[in-house]
Amino acid sequence: MCRERGIEPAWIEGDYSFESGTEMAARLLEQYPDTDGIIAANDMVAISVYKELHRKGMKGAGGYAVNRV
């Protein structure tokens, strides 16, 4: 779906822990500041992504889409 719209998907691999999710979210947002959606591997990683967005002063609802697979 991304490529159909001319958007190159990006990802960062980590494990399934809260700590890894926080680190990977920070790295992803730093490397790709125009990111507007993140797909997390599980609930714990999704929670850590929301925490990182909040820490950076970014709003999840309305500004970012965070989903888990």
HUZIJO-V701241 format. One line per field, one symbol per residue. phi: phi as a letter, one per 30 degrees, with the letter a starting at -180 (. if undefined). burial: b if it has 16 or more other ideal C-beta (glycine too) atoms within 10 Angstrom, else e. Layout:
phi=???
burial=???
This chain:
phi=.dddcicddbbbcacccedddddddddddddbddebabccdadddddddeddedediccddjcbcbbbc
burial=eeeeeeeeeeeeebeeeeebbbbbbbebbeeeeeeeebebbeebbbbbbbebbeeeeeebeeebebeee
